[in-house]
């Protein structure tokens, strides 16, 4: 995986290299039908990922260099101990070994963490590649969303990093297609995709889940935070477009899978539709409730 003497760590950098090449090839092949604003957003995100990869690589190099120096001292110490009396040398060697063990284990943990961080940043880059991009809207497609969810579940399992999802659906989209035509419907999908992408953080993944449904994957976000974000998006759509949306929110819990998490979000979305549309509902794991009504109750208390 890596060589201390030359500070090679091929597996993480290989992932980053593959992701970068995938991004460049996908970006080159993509048709130039998206607005310049989207290109600028993609560039900013790619730059942010590059900065994060650089930070991770610097951290690993620094820790490896420091540990290499410790190992060199330990090696010299072992050489000097071998020339002393056997019993005394053995005691000193045990003490030196204990002293080197803790930083060695710490380094192993740091490298594992860096590997996971690079994997997460790799997925962000891969989201820009052609095979993970929805051709109509320019955001992630179903495959890109599945990769993002897989990464978040891996981080949740290893580091207990919580995350949440928002499932968004355009209200009465069939009527839009029937009454104004599919070309207008496509423009509505593009308009909403742009708005969602602009509303998301650089660490979030926004994708077209299918048809008129969109999914946002929000790292390090709890249920309340995701609900507030969904409500802000709903208000923005209502204010800035001729559309309205309904949304379902769910946060990962112990024992979750991608399927169970999305099922809860879908159940909350269905409740938002049943309650009259243009609403956001969240699934707590036990019950489904309106985000806006919950916020009003909390303010009243």
Backbone torsions as a table, in degrees:
resi	resn	phi	psi	omega
1	UNK	NA	-46.0	177.4
2	UNK	-151.4	158.6	-179.1
3	UNK	-121.5	119.1	-172.8
4	UNK	-61.8	-36.8	-173.1
5	UNK	-68.2	-26.8	-179.9
6	UNK	-118.8	1.4	177.7
7	UNK	59.4	43.6	175.2
8	UNK	-90.3	135.6	173.9
9	UNK	-139.9	80.2	-164.8
10	UNK	-65.7	-40.4	-173.2
11	UNK	-63.0	-51.8	179.4
12	UNK	-62.0	-43.5	-178.8
13	UNK	-68.5	-31.7	176.4
14	UNK	-63.1	-41.6	176.5
15	UNK	-59.9	-45.3	-179.1
16	UNK	-63.9	-41.2	-179.8
17	UNK	-63.9	-45.6	179.0
18	UNK	-60.9	-43.2	-179.9
19	UNK	-62.8	-42.0	-179.2
20	UNK	-64.5	-44.4	177.8
21	UNK	-62.1	-40.9	178.1
22	UNK	-60.7	-41.0	179.1
23	UNK	-63.7	-46.8	-176.8
24	UNK	-64.9	-43.7	179.5
25	UNK	-65.2	-46.2	179.9
26	UNK	-62.5	-39.7	-179.3
27	UNK	-66.2	-36.7	-178.5
28	UNK	-69.5	-37.8	-175.7
29	UNK	-80.7	-23.4	-175.4
30	UNK	-62.8	138.6	179.0
31	UNK	-65.7	145.2	-176.8
32	UNK	-84.9	57.9	-178.7
33	UNK	-106.2	-3.6	-179.4
34	UNK	-90.2	158.1	-179.6
35	UNK	-70.3	156.2	179.3
36	UNK	-59.8	-33.1	179.3
37	UNK	-58.0	-41.8	179.2
38	UNK	-63.2	-40.8	179.4
39	UNK	-61.7	-40.7	178.6
40	UNK	-65.2	-38.7	178.1
41	UNK	-64.8	-41.7	178.5
42	UNK	-62.8	-41.2	179.7
43	UNK	-63.1	-43.9	178.9
44	UNK	-61.0	-41.6	-179.6
45	UNK	-67.5	-40.9	178.0
46	UNK	-63.2	-39.6	177.9
47	UNK	-64.7	-39.9	178.4
48	UNK	-63.9	-41.6	178.1
49	UNK	-64.1	-42.8	179.6
50	UNK	-60.8	-41.8	178.0
51	UNK	-62.7	-40.6	-179.4
52	UNK	-67.7	-40.9	177.1
53	UNK	-63.3	-39.5	177.9
54	UNK	-63.8	-41.7	179.1
55	UNK	-62.7	-43.9	-179.3
56	UNK	-63.7	-45.0	179.8
57	UNK	-62.0	-41.4	178.4
58	UNK	-62.5	-42.5	180.0
59	UNK	-62.1	-44.3	-179.3
60	UNK	-65.2	-44.5	178.8
61	UNK	-59.8	-43.3	-179.4
62	UNK	-62.7	-46.2	-179.2
63	UNK	-67.2	-38.3	177.8
64	UNK	-65.8	-41.0	178.9
65	UNK	-62.2	-44.7	179.4
66	UNK	-63.1	-42.4	-178.6
67	UNK	-70.5	-35.3	177.2
68	UNK	-60.8	-40.5	177.6
69	UNK	-63.0	-41.1	178.6
70	UNK	-64.2	-41.2	179.1
71	UNK	-65.4	-37.5	178.3
72	UNK	-63.4	-42.8	177.8
73	UNK	-63.5	-40.1	179.5
74	UNK	-64.1	-40.6	179.1
75	UNK	-62.9	-44.1	178.0
76	UNK	-63.6	-38.0	-179.7
77	UNK	-65.1	-42.2	178.2
78	UNK	-61.1	-40.2	179.4
79	UNK	-63.4	-39.8	179.9
80	UNK	-73.0	-34.5	179.7
81	UNK	-66.5	-31.2	-178.0
82	UNK	-65.2	-17.6	179.9
83	UNK	-93.0	-2.6	179.2
84	UNK	-93.2	-179.6	177.3
85	UNK	-61.9	145.3	-171.6
86	UNK	-59.4	-49.2	-176.4
87	UNK	-66.2	-43.9	179.6
88	UNK	-65.2	-41.0	179.7
89	UNK	-63.4	-39.0	-179.3
90	UNK	-64.1	-43.0	178.9
91	UNK	-63.3	-44.7	179.3
92	UNK	-64.6	-37.5	179.7
93	UNK	-65.2	-40.5	177.6
94	UNK	-62.4	-41.6	179.3
95	UNK	-65.3	-43.3	178.2
96	UNK	-63.7	-38.8	-180.0
97	UNK	-64.5	-41.2	178.0
98	UNK	-64.0	-36.2	-179.0
99	UNK	-69.4	-32.3	-179.2
100	UNK	-85.8	-17.9	-175.1
101	UNK	-66.6	-45.5	-177.0
102	UNK	-60.9	-50.4	177.5
103	UNK	-64.8	-27.9	177.7
104	UNK	-66.4	-45.9	178.0
105	UNK	-65.2	-37.9	178.6
106	UNK	-63.6	-41.4	178.9
107	UNK	-63.9	-41.4	178.9
108	UNK	-59.8	-41.1	177.8
109	UNK	-65.8	-41.0	179.8
110	UNK	-64.0	-39.8	179.7
111	UNK	-67.7	-40.7	178.0
112	UNK	-63.0	-40.8	178.4
113	UNK	-64.8	-43.4	178.8
114	UNK	-61.6	-38.9	178.9
115	UNK	-61.3	-43.9	178.9
116	UNK	-66.0	-38.2	178.9
117	UNK	-65.6	-40.6	177.7
118	UNK	-65.4	-38.5	177.3
119	UNK	-60.4	-41.6	179.6
120	UNK	-65.3	-44.8	179.2
121	UNK	-66.4	-33.8	176.6
122	UNK	-59.9	-42.9	178.7
123	UNK	-63.8	-34.8	176.9
124	UNK	-63.0	-41.9	178.4
125	UNK	-68.5	-41.6	-179.0
126	UNK	-63.2	-25.4	179.2
127	UNK	-62.8	-21.2	179.4
128	UNK	-86.5	-13.9	-176.0
129	UNK	-73.2	159.1	-172.7
130	UNK	-59.5	-40.4	-174.7
131	UNK	-72.2	-13.4	-179.8
132	UNK	-115.0	15.7	-177.3
133	UNK	-118.9	133.9	175.4
134	UNK	-73.3	121.9	-173.7
135	UNK	-64.9	-26.9	-177.8
136	UNK	-78.5	-44.7	-171.9
137	UNK	-102.0	-19.7	-179.8
138	UNK	81.6	0.3	176.7
139	UNK	-98.3	-175.9	-177.3
140	UNK	-63.2	148.7	174.1
141	UNK	-97.6	-169.1	-176.6
142	UNK	-60.7	-40.2	179.7
143	UNK	-64.7	-42.8	177.7
144	UNK	-61.7	-39.0	178.0
145	UNK	-66.1	-41.4	178.9
146	UNK	-62.5	-40.1	177.2
147	UNK	-63.5	-42.9	179.9
148	UNK	-63.3	-42.5	178.4
149	UNK	-64.6	-41.4	179.5
150	UNK	-60.9	-41.3	178.2
151	UNK	-64.1	-45.2	-179.1
152	UNK	-65.0	-37.3	177.1
153	UNK	-67.5	-36.3	177.0
154	UNK	-64.0	-42.9	178.5
155	UNK	-68.3	-37.2	178.4
156	UNK	-65.0	-38.5	-179.2
157	UNK	-69.6	-40.4	-174.4
158	UNK	-85.2	-40.8	-172.8
159	UNK	-117.5	3.1	-178.0
160	UNK	60.8	33.2	175.8
161	UNK	-75.3	119.5	179.2
162	UNK	-81.7	150.8	174.6
163	UNK	-151.8	168.4	-176.7
164	UNK	-140.0	166.4	177.2
165	UNK	-131.9	152.4	173.4
166	UNK	-125.1	122.1	177.1
167	UNK	-103.2	120.6	-173.1
168	UNK	-115.8	139.7	179.0
169	UNK	-136.6	136.6	177.7
170	UNK	-75.9	129.1	180.0
171	UNK	-70.8	137.1	174.7
172	UNK	53.7	39.1	-176.8
173	UNK	-66.7	-33.3	178.4
174	UNK	-60.9	-39.6	177.8
175	UNK	-63.9	-36.9	178.2
176	UNK	-61.7	-46.4	179.1
177	UNK	-64.9	-43.5	-176.5
178	UNK	-68.0	-40.1	-172.7
179	UNK	-89.9	-31.3	-174.7
180	UNK	-118.8	-3.1	175.2
181	UNK	95.8	157.2	-175.9
182	UNK	-70.8	-29.2	177.3
183	UNK	-63.8	-41.1	176.3
184	UNK	-66.5	-38.2	176.5
185	UNK	-60.9	-40.0	177.4
186	UNK	-63.6	-40.0	178.4
187	UNK	-64.6	-35.0	177.3
188	UNK	-65.4	-41.0	177.9
189	UNK	-62.8	-42.7	178.7
190	UNK	-65.5	-39.7	-179.9
191	UNK	-63.6	-45.1	-179.9
192	UNK	-67.8	-39.7	178.9
193	UNK	-59.1	-43.4	178.4
194	UNK	-62.8	-44.4	-179.7
195	UNK	-63.3	-43.7	179.2
196	UNK	-63.1	-43.0	-178.8
197	UNK	-64.4	-39.2	178.3
198	UNK	-68.4	-29.0	-177.1
199	UNK	-82.6	-17.2	-175.6
200	UNK	-83.4	158.4	172.9
201	UNK	-80.7	165.7	179.6
202	UNK	-64.2	-26.9	-178.5
203	UNK	-84.7	-11.0	-179.1
204	UNK	-81.6	157.0	172.9
205	UNK	-114.9	126.8	179.2
206	UNK	-116.1	128.6	-178.2
207	UNK	-147.4	162.1	175.2
208	UNK	-87.9	113.4	-174.8
209	UNK	-77.4	-31.2	179.0
210	UNK	157.9	134.9	179.2
211	UNK	59.3	-123.0	178.9
212	UNK	-100.0	16.5	179.3
213	UNK	-100.6	139.9	179.0
214	UNK	-127.1	151.2	-179.6
215	UNK	-128.5	134.9	173.1
216	UNK	-113.7	127.8	176.4
217	UNK	-105.7	119.3	-170.4
218	UNK	-115.6	100.5	178.6
219	UNK	-64.8	147.8	175.2
220	UNK	49.6	47.5	179.9
221	UNK	-132.3	132.1	178.8
222	UNK	-90.8	179.5	-175.7
223	UNK	-62.3	-42.4	-178.6
224	UNK	-64.6	-45.2	179.9
225	UNK	-63.4	-39.9	178.2
226	UNK	-66.7	-38.5	178.1
227	UNK	-63.4	-41.9	178.8
228	UNK	-64.1	-41.1	178.8
229	UNK	-64.6	-43.2	179.1
230	UNK	-61.3	-39.4	179.8
231	UNK	-67.6	-38.6	176.3
232	UNK	-62.7	-40.5	179.2
233	UNK	-65.6	-43.3	179.0
234	UNK	-58.2	-45.4	180.0
235	UNK	-64.0	-39.5	-179.3
236	UNK	-66.2	-41.5	177.8
237	UNK	-62.1	-44.6	-179.3
238	UNK	-63.2	-36.8	-175.4
239	UNK	-80.9	-38.9	-169.0
240	UNK	-102.7	-7.8	-179.0
241	UNK	-133.2	175.9	175.0
242	UNK	-90.8	6.4	-176.7
243	UNK	-99.1	168.4	164.8
244	UNK	-137.1	154.5	-178.4
245	UNK	-129.7	156.8	168.0
246	UNK	-117.3	150.1	-176.0
247	UNK	-142.2	147.2	174.2
248	UNK	-121.4	135.4	-174.7
249	UNK	-120.2	139.3	175.5
250	UNK	-148.8	148.9	177.3
251	UNK	-119.3	149.0	-176.9
252	UNK	-66.0	141.5	175.6
253	UNK	-128.8	166.0	-179.7
254	UNK	-57.6	135.5	179.1
255	UNK	86.8	-0.5	-178.5
256	UNK	-69.5	154.2	164.9
257	UNK	-123.5	171.2	177.0
258	UNK	-58.7	-39.4	-179.0
259	UNK	-64.8	-45.6	-177.8
260	UNK	-69.0	-37.2	178.1
261	UNK	-63.5	-46.3	-179.4
262	UNK	-69.3	-30.7	176.2
263	UNK	-63.8	-39.9	178.1
264	UNK	-67.0	-41.9	177.7
265	UNK	-62.8	-39.5	179.7
266	UNK	-67.5	-38.4	177.7
267	UNK	-64.0	-39.2	177.9
268	UNK	-67.3	-39.0	176.9
269	UNK	-62.9	-43.0	179.1
270	UNK	-60.8	-38.9	178.5
271	UNK	-66.4	-37.8	177.5
272	UNK	-63.1	-39.2	177.4
273	UNK	-66.1	-44.8	-177.4
274	UNK	-65.6	-28.8	-178.4
275	UNK	-80.1	-1.0	176.6
276	UNK	123.8	1.9	-179.6
277	UNK	69.3	174.2	-177.3
278	UNK	54.8	43.9	-178.1
279	UNK	-141.9	161.8	175.4
280	UNK	-122.2	125.8	175.1
281	UNK	-121.1	152.9	179.0
282	UNK	-126.3	151.0	178.2
283	UNK	-105.7	117.8	-176.8
284	UNK	-81.8	-8.7	-173.0
285	UNK	107.1	-26.9	176.3
286	UNK	-118.4	-31.5	-176.1
287	UNK	-147.2	168.5	179.0
288	UNK	-116.3	133.8	-176.1
289	UNK	-143.2	156.7	178.4
290	UNK	-74.3	130.6	179.2
291	UNK	-65.1	-43.6	-177.3
292	UNK	-66.7	-44.3	-180.0
293	UNK	-65.8	-37.3	178.3
294	UNK	-64.5	-41.0	179.4
295	UNK	-66.0	-40.8	179.4
296	UNK	-64.4	-39.0	178.5
297	UNK	-64.6	-41.9	-179.9
298	UNK	-64.9	-39.7	178.4
299	UNK	-67.3	-37.0	179.5
300	UNK	-68.9	-31.1	178.4
301	UNK	-71.5	NA	NA
